[in-house]
Amino acid sequence: MALLCHKNHRPEVVIQVSRTVILSYSCTLVSDARGYRVKSKDAEGMKYNWVVGVASRRLVLGVLGWNEYIVGALKAGCFESEREALAKLKGGFTDPSGRLASWVEKDCCKWRGIVCSNLTGRVVEINLHNPYVDDTLSGDLKPGQALGGEISPSLLDVKELNYLDLSMNNFGGTELPGFIGSLKQLRYLNLSDTSFGGTIPLSLGNLSRLQYLDLSNCFAESSQNDLLWLPGLSSLIYLNLRATDLSKAADHWLREINSLPSLTELRLPNCFLAKLPFSLPFINVTSLEVLDLSNNNFNSASPRWLFNLTRLVHLDLNSNGLGGELPDEFMNLASLQELDMSQNSYLKGRLPKSLGSLCDLSVLKLSVNRITGEITDFIDGLARCNDSKLENLNLGNNRLSGNLPDSLGKLKRLRYLQFWQNSFQGSIPRMIGNLSSLKEFSVAINRMSGIP
């Protein structure tokens, strides 16, 4: 429908609205005579005020939808249908601490955790993340602060919802509802640490616009899940499934992951994956910057496809039973800042000299392995960097030998240096005294003679 503002009995401004039924509207010439203030009321009782410039002659609304083209709209309150939907959502929750006490006001856009679009007044964000976690390192929830109950299907009436965060609440084993997969506008979904029951619904694969998905520690009890739903999330950038039993996907998990070309961060620790393919016909996830596959007990060698992920910044493969030698191909990962391959037990051979070329490396953890030989070439390589970033080096509990090189003293950023339980000999280099940032230095259980 067209909204016309008249000047001297002639139509001056036309506003074309295609997706909302306007019941009434009025036009008032603004004081500088360069535009009109238009007030309107739609079929759902929503009121809008906006200014349309005379020079524009025509403002078209609805080419990409009502919500794209209301420039400068000032909403007077939330939509009644969405207010009712949110009230039903609240009714399904248990809220022992009264976190949703504000969910009684007339304007639901002012409710705690609710964000409405400045353009349309529609609810676009529901953030009910529980901020009340234990102050200790355990991160446990404080009693009585978490939301519980169940998620009401009224959520489907919040048509433009693109952000949903229910993390750190406790749903006590209630099954994760399949209708979550019908929230087609979602771009962000965080259900981490929520103690849901059941398994990941296959309908989740319908969320083709989803960019961020965190289901880490989502389930109260371990249930076997597959990943056949995953390729439908073609826009995914971040995926965290920590502590989700993916044993059903053990044979094909990497194939499903490889279908997500936009993925930059992948976290699958403690997921019972068990099988780590040594090679791939092609690698499609070359945008990966963060990869965490720790605690999966792969019992295999380091896969060759890893070294095609040249944008990797963080790589965590600890506690996987990896064997064989550390490949020289690590030098391909020039952007690497953190590498953790500790506690693999079967990792053996010498420390490759190529690791010393990774000048951006800030954390290197290779403890509790069977690495042998000297470390001089590796440390000398890092010392040749114009500005080595190394802060944390842990080579404890290996089979390393020889003397500690003087070049350690050139790694000025070192804060943690762990050489415990090896077979190092000689004395501690005087150059260690140059490391003014050093907080922890451990050479216990070696064959060293002390400080010269």
Steps between C-alpha positions, in 0.01 A plus 500: 500500500608859442521773764469847345591831661341805330624854456257753357261213424763323293673172597854591603642184656401141433595216737437156360448228762476141384514270805309685770135608506477865605168584665558874532763763448548875502751743350636819651734741323816534713611847605767547237257392225749249366300191589201343672460326831283197431315325782342164436332209674500150356265204538690367803472830682861597435559873475777662296631851458747584228613796295497487121692762304312686227804481275483120495145515359449128554613265774443139403442252782479131437734436208702290744236501769347750739794480737759614246384845406339687790772763539490679834195316629424555868302207639246559774504143640537134414257298292219352707535160332867484600425620852254212537752253355768611747253483790432134409875439475539638852214280617689189391808597699570458868662815632588457868702822524254725314732583213196554276320731742501780243297283258174663606535849356290594200798558272679167463790675331596625847500155656827361630684305232276620215625712212271642232590636161530879491340488157206266541439459871514124451682285756831393348699386804429292809800482731424307818857388566539435872769737629489355851776240492724400786795735553736203535688347210244220478247734339211311664158663505394662824195324647167661426619735226451288188186496290342158450182341371446478127508715187147588386417461127363855521858596416406430137278810507809719537540505125816709462703348784863475391678464837418248775718442806378273782847396618597413858144411603372163618216332315531183706499244220204649309533397136642763267196584283512434128311820417825691562577402141202707380650830620624565147633852568744386770860601451617440858402207725667432834366212712825418679490360854122465505448135608248410231406138441473293184713558193570776251181535290551437129286808429793714610631446148225730370672808645682596183566855622660391826853632545570419866402174671611405852364174644797435728405305813140535386374158608447375853577139406706349223293389200646398167467766230564513129601797286280437196320829571817706483543564122173699502672772704672642195566843658664367816811684622526373860417149626553369853373152594727439800412187700226393257504127427560483124591132493236435232691738276843343561529369143392815319531801734779657297297473178214695657734764642669532161169616350517833689726731297444809719598330826772690689473344848433132573499356851432125536686397818391189689250396232582125472604542137762220520596507129726765346538458121863527396418664166215667311427512123463877534488747786209746502543661844809705421357801687548323835690706755415305817490119514452307826476122469644418842403198714363281221741202523571478128803271538641598162779706347473876439278534191652657190193713414568710811792667327275645229323708764745785463283753683508304825575712805402250771541121475419269793553126456588410859405165659430315176743208504674642191812314392787529257733798470418869491494583127724767346185629325418703810707771335204546258291635788680834514209677674487253788496663844396213728584131455409236758596138428566403860408164657506296182734235645595345165636819342871437455809595303694825507361848534491623138721798425213639288303583817763764569387693193156573652579849624137580595478200733415614853401166658659162430398202714662164425517352850441131584622356171803297389694770319876440497824679412619855559307826477786730389406525130135570588582771756767656276238527225259689725785723620565604139146643471498880492240494777419155637157497666564187709365538855422144608723202417421166662719202406466322834494121535672402175832334422694810402873522563807719457561846642255789520617750234610856584262621228211450745602835643403672174134399530417813695125439530528164675283480813467124551785261425447129582777243449418267791556123486737470205869408470654844461860537617739778589416820680225757464616764245585839650302656213179386674557803722408722203142375504348779709141382430562143619252390768556126511808293415505124566792266435423247776583130446785547251876439515596863533769634729341832594601860428864556393 
